């Protein structure tokens, strides 16, 4: 499949472009094997950078960039371990004081 055949409006849809991208990747591997070169190498990297600049430059970053989760999800992952640490520390101190009097 050809990127031009997919159409510019679908270039940013990974589901539509992955097949072409895989074919291109396999082709570069095949060519490098035929030339007895390692894959990937600097020439292949430069080629893929030019492909990305041509076809994927205008794609939005959202969906590709890592983002923090919403605060409603993030807070429990921060607060629960802190509370558990404080609770366990308090429990250890309380138990150690309680057993000191018993000999």
ABEGO torsion letter per residue (X at the ends): XBAAAAEAAAAABAAAAAAAAAAAAAAAAAAAAAAGBBOBBAAAAAAAAAAAAAAAAABBABGABBBBBBAAAAAAAAAAAAAAAAAAAAAAAAAAAAAAABX
